Amino acid sequence: MNHDPSARLTRIVVLCFVTVLLAAGASAQIRIGNIEIKRPANPQPNKPPTTNPNGNKTPPTPNANTRPTTNTTVETGATDEQVRAFNKDMEPYRNGIQQLMYMARSKASNPSCRELPSVRKALTDAAAFLEIIKQKYPGIENPSWAPDFEDHPYSRVGDLRRWAENREEIAKNCVNQLMGAKVAEQIRGTNSAMAEFEKREGYVLGQDSFDKAARHAELMEKYKEHYALVGITMPDDSVFTEYDAAHERLVALANENAGKWVFPPTFHDAMIEAKARGWLKDRNPKATVVKIGMLHGDWQVNHLSNGIPSGRYKRGYVMFRVPGFQNCLVTSFALEQNYIGGGRFNAEAITSGMQHSLRAQLCK
């Protein structure tokens, strides 16, 4: 055994150094004599590096303000490719489908089915396109990504499919609104005539103002083919109740003011007056002429901006009776001739004839 005192002293110094080092494990620094050893304040245990299942590099920590790059929203309905294909197949029928779309969105105050050819085309085009839908796009629905309907209606393929399927009901509903809308329009016109009675100098009545049946028949005739096309019955006379009441007020107003007007003509032209009698007879065979005359003794000539005549005219008035009306009626007429050059005019322009507005007036 070696009992060398210097070796023993060396072992004691080393042992003390290790002991001090372990005891100072929680300290921020270690001092041995004049030597200072600094250590981290919060030492971390060694950890294995984080591994990426998709690679051998640790991914960087994302920034808190970075938006995710993937869209988690689940889109429903037709895809963009399906919408494009749908519209391409619809192209030959687009005009009719467009008319059907208008009818589907139609309001009772302004039905979008006034023109019979448009209604017919909407029905035939929609029926043809529906066969394609059944084969290629059964149950197709509006895509969740589609813009608002008003701006981009043709991306709403589900709506277009349903309109084609329900085309007959859509057409029936629209046509069923026609008569009510037309009657409301006539009532507004009648009320406007009463409001402007003085401005129009009493010329506010029409040929059918005294014949309720004729007035109804005219409106029925206008839309009877529409109703027949969609297979629904036309409304009965009750639809005209308010319209008839408005007409009665108008006729009463005209009769109340019959005494304030005078018969204006002071000239005569036998040829033109004979034409006027024929125009009146064609319009109302039951009319009886009381007075007739011309407002102008000479031709009234219209000129172009360069001074060359464009035509000439003479205006006259006729007073007549109709069965069942207490006063006489007055209306105007005119014979017009177009300028044909060399100081000459033709015999009669197509704009010649009897005016439609009537005025109630005392028969004197």
Secondary structure, DSSP 8 states (H G I E B T S, - for coil): ----HHHHHHHHHHHHHHHHHHHTTTSSEEEETTEEEE--SS---------BTTBSS------TT---SS------S--HHHHHHHHHHHGGGHHHHHHHHHHHT-BTTB-S--SHHHHHHHHHHHHHHHHHHHHH-TT----TT---TTT-GGG-HHHHHHHHHTHHHHHHHHHHHHHHHHHHHHHHHHHHHHHTTTTTTT--B-TTTT-HHHHHHHHHHHHHHHHHHHT-----GGGGHHHHHHHHHHHHHHHHTGGG------B--HHHHHHHHHHHHHH-TT-EEEEEEES-SS-EEEE-TTS-EEEEEEEEEEEEE-TT-SSEEEEEEEEEEEEEETTEE-S--TT-EE-S-BEEE---
